[in-house]
Amino acid sequence: MSDVYKSTYEIKMKFGFADGDTRSISLDNPKNNLQASQIHELSNFVKNNNLLIGDKFGADSAGILYADIIESTKITLDI
């Protein structure tokens, strides 16, 4: 048996709310060519349409505070 390599990709987005609360969402396998402008558009869409509301006081969405694309590789060694 040989070593096994497994790569994963995910995007982690942190959403803010008018009352200062935050929520994080992680999605597996985002598009390879995802642009910052597309994240900005999504943030504006979420904020302008109030798609998410705060769970504590029902606060309005403030959009995406930040988004990170994370690539990781796990190696299982055949020893």
Number of C-alpha atoms within 10 A of each C-alpha: 6 8 9 10 10 9 9 11 15 16 16 16 20 15 22 24 23 15 14 10 16 17 14 13 10 14 11 12 13 14 10 8 6 10 9 10 9 10 15 16 13 14 20 16 14 19 20 13 11 15 11 18 18 19 11 8 11 12 17 19 25 23 26 23 15 14 17 11 16 13 11 10 10 10 11 11 10 8 6
